[in-house]
Amino acid sequence: MTASQSLPPLDTAAKKTLLRKIPHGVFICGVREGDEVNGFTASWVTQGSFEPPLVVMAVRADSTSNGMIQRTERFSLNVLPADQKDLAAVFFKPQKGIGGRFDAAPYQLGPLGLPVLEAALGAVECVVVGQVNHGDHTVFVGEVKSATLQRDGAALELAGTGWQYGG
Ligand SMILES: Cc1cc2nc3c(=O)[nH]c(=O)nc-3n(C[C@H](O)[C@H](O)[C@H](O)COP(=O)(O)O)c2cc1C
């Protein structure tokens, strides 16, 4: 089939079933703009290159953090241990004010000045080197500039949570 031939309509039910089979972790993305810190639960995350080390993360176009990443061109990715599902829930629920979610999660600032949660196995801090604005999420490509390993262990995975984000 050539590009000029029309495609059959997308089978949206099949698309949803198949895309939901892509395995995901559950992470807390941290952002900071001046004195304001924010964080949100992110599962659309993967590695994109060994050298330089790149990660790829999709962020809702209408979220608070998206604008902060666009303006500051950096973000952290906190890897949660398998037993921190409750903390992940804090970071996707609506909050009273920017940064309020961190009341449940003490953190320090990493070398790039981004939140590294004490409860996390560790975090990488990234500088944005590319982005795709097409659709309801922005796909950010971040180059990993710092890595803080606080402890090792099994990481939280979406499959075991009963939550869905995808399809
Ligand atoms: C299981 C799960 C996974 C999520 N993954 C993502 C994600 O990968 N990217 C994203 O932008 N939002 C994701 N969200 C939604 C955000 O966590 C949510 O919209 C959050 O409130 C955004 O916060 P903010 O507006 O303060 O930036 C996910 C939500 C859940 C429940």
The ligand as an SDF file (V2000), in Angstrom:
LIG
                    3D

 31 33  0  0  0  0  0  0  0  0999 V2000
   -1.6880    5.6210   36.7670 C   0  0  0  0  0  0  0  0  0  0  0  0
   -1.5420    7.0330   36.2510 C   0  0  0  0  0  0  0  0  0  0  0  0
   -0.5200    7.3400   35.3680 C   0  0  0  0  0  0  0  0  0  0  0  0
   -0.3720    8.6380   34.8630 C   0  0  0  0  0  0  0  0  0  0  0  0
    0.6170    8.8850   33.9640 N   0  0  0  0  0  0  0  0  0  0  0  0
    0.7170   10.1300   33.4420 C   0  0  0  0  0  0  0  0  0  0  0  0
    1.6970   10.4260   32.4600 C   0  0  0  0  0  0  0  0  0  0  0  0
    2.4940    9.5800   32.0510 O   0  0  0  0  0  0  0  0  0  0  0  0
    1.7620   11.7030   31.9700 N   0  0  0  0  0  0  0  0  0  0  0  0
    0.8990   12.6780   32.4070 C   0  0  0  0  0  0  0  0  0  0  0  0
    1.0000   13.8140   31.9490 O   0  0  0  0  0  0  0  0  0  0  0  0
   -0.0380   12.4250   33.3350 N   0  0  0  0  0  0  0  0  0  0  0  0
   -0.1450   11.1870   33.8610 C   0  0  0  0  0  0  0  0  0  0  0  0
   -1.1000   10.9320   34.7980 N   0  0  0  0  0  0  0  0  0  0  0  0
   -1.9820   12.0330   35.2130 C   0  0  0  0  0  0  0  0  0  0  0  0
   -1.2750   13.0460   36.1260 C   0  0  0  0  0  0  0  0  0  0  0  0
   -0.6440   12.4100   37.2280 O   0  0  0  0  0  0  0  0  0  0  0  0
   -2.3140   14.0770   36.6200 C   0  0  0  0  0  0  0  0  0  0  0  0
   -2.9250   14.6670   35.4930 O   0  0  0  0  0  0  0  0  0  0  0  0
   -1.7300   15.1400   37.5230 C   0  0  0  0  0  0  0  0  0  0  0  0
   -2.7960   15.7170   38.2600 O   0  0  0  0  0  0  0  0  0  0  0  0
   -1.0110   16.2580   36.7960 C   0  0  0  0  0  0  0  0  0  0  0  0
   -0.5530   17.1770   37.7800 O   0  0  0  0  0  0  0  0  0  0  0  0
   -0.2380   18.7180   37.4890 P   0  0  0  0  0  0  0  0  0  0  0  0
   -1.4320   19.3040   36.7410 O   0  0  0  0  0  0  0  0  0  0  0  0
   -0.0600   19.3200   38.8610 O   0  0  0  0  0  0  0  0  0  0  0  0
    1.0130   18.7950   36.6680 O   0  0  0  0  0  0  0  0  0  0  0  0
   -1.2690    9.6470   35.2870 C   0  0  0  0  0  0  0  0  0  0  0  0
   -2.3020    9.3310   36.1770 C   0  0  0  0  0  0  0  0  0  0  0  0
   -2.4410    8.0480   36.6450 C   0  0  0  0  0  0  0  0  0  0  0  0
   -3.5900    7.7300   37.5700 C   0  0  0  0  0  0  0  0  0  0  0  0
  1  2  1  0
  2  3  1  0
  2 30  2  0
  3  4  2  0
  4  5  1  0
  4 28  1  0
  5  6  2  0
  6  7  1  0
  6 13  1  0
  7  8  2  0
  7  9  1  0
  9 10  1  0
 10 11  2  0
 10 12  1  0
 12 13  2  0
 13 14  1  0
 14 15  1  0
 14 28  1  0
 15 16  1  0
 16 17  1  0
 16 18  1  0
 18 19  1  0
 18 20  1  0
 20 21  1  0
 20 22  1  0
 22 23  1  0
 23 24  1  0
 24 25  2  0
 24 26  1  0
 24 27  1  0
 28 29  2  0
 29 30  1  0
 30 31  1  0
M  END
$$$$
